[in-house]
């Protein structure tokens, strides 16, 4: 899958577009989403720059907003099905959403 990845904190030029980033694998209690839209906002800038309190383990896919649809459902997931459309904002910079699938 394609993704925007941060490998080192610093200027925005540190962001890398990776065309062959590993696809996510389904886990129990989780779903996999196909991204339809995402955004780059001030929190992403802070994450890239490593602002106090927002340093994350690297490398990391960045992004905190996603609109998409469920393409796979893990065991134990209830109330969600393949094809459901979702909006996601986890408010956790360790959970990046700028990839084709999450």
C-alpha positions in Angstrom: 0.0 0.0 0.0 1.0 3.6 -0.3 1.6 5.6 2.9 3.1 8.9 4.2 5.8 7.9 6.8 7.9 9.8 9.3 11.3 8.2 9.9 12.9 11.1 11.9 11.6 14.2 13.7 12.4 17.6 12.2 11.3 19.6 9.2 8.3 18.7 7.1 10.7 17.5 4.4 11.3 14.5 6.7 8.0 13.0 5.5 8.4 10.2 3.0 5.9 8.9 0.5 6.4 5.1 0.3 4.7 3.3 -2.5 5.2 -0.2 -1.2 4.6 0.0 2.6 3.5 -3.2 4.2 -0.3 -3.9 4.2 -2.0 -4.1 7.6 -2.9 -7.6 8.8 -6.2 -8.3 10.5 -6.2 -8.8 14.3 -8.9 -10.1 16.6 -11.2 -7.3 17.6 -10.0 -5.0 14.8 -11.1 -3.9 11.3 -9.1 -2.9 8.3 -10.2 0.2 6.5 -9.7 1.5 2.9 -8.9 5.2 3.0 -11.1 7.4 0.9 -9.9 10.8 2.4 -7.5 12.0 4.9 -6.1 15.3 6.0 -2.9 17.0 7.1 -3.4 19.4 10.0 -1.5 21.3 12.7 -1.2 18.2 14.9 0.6 16.4 12.1 3.0 19.3 11.9 3.7 19.0 15.6 4.2 15.3 15.3 6.7 15.7 12.5 8.6 18.3 14.3 8.6 16.2 17.5 7.1 19.0 19.6 7.1 18.4 23.4 4.6 15.7 24.3 4.1 14.6 20.7 7.2 12.5 20.1 6.2 9.1 18.8 8.2 5.9 18.2 9.6 6.0 14.7 9.0 5.1 11.9 5.3 6.0 12.0 2.5 6.6 9.5 1.2 10.1 10.3 -2.3 11.5 10.2 -5.2 11.7 12.6 -8.3 12.0 10.4 -9.7 9.4 8.0 -12.9 8.8 6.0 -13.1 5.4 4.5 -14.9 2.0 4.5 -14.4 -1.3 6.2 -12.8 -3.9 3.9 -12.0 -6.6 6.5 -13.5 -7.6 9.9 -11.5 -9.5 12.5 -12.8 -12.2 14.8 -14.9 -10.9 17.7 -15.9 -7.6 16.1 -19.7 -6.9 16.5 -21.8 -4.2 15.0 -19.5 -3.5 12.0 -19.5 -5.2 8.6 -17.5 -5.0 5.3 -18.7 -2.0 3.4 -19.6 0.2 6.4 -18.4 3.8 5.9 -16.6 5.3 8.8 -15.0 8.5 10.1 -11.9 8.0 12.3 -10.1 10.4 14.6 -8.1 8.3 17.2 -6.4 11.3 18.9 -3.3 9.2 19.3 -0.3 10.2 17.1 1.0 6.6 17.3 -2.0 5.5 15.2 -1.4 7.1 11.8 -4.0 7.2 9.1 -2.2 8.5 5.9 -2.1 5.1 4.2 -4.3 3.4 1.7 -5.4 0.8 4.3 -5.5 1.1 8.0 
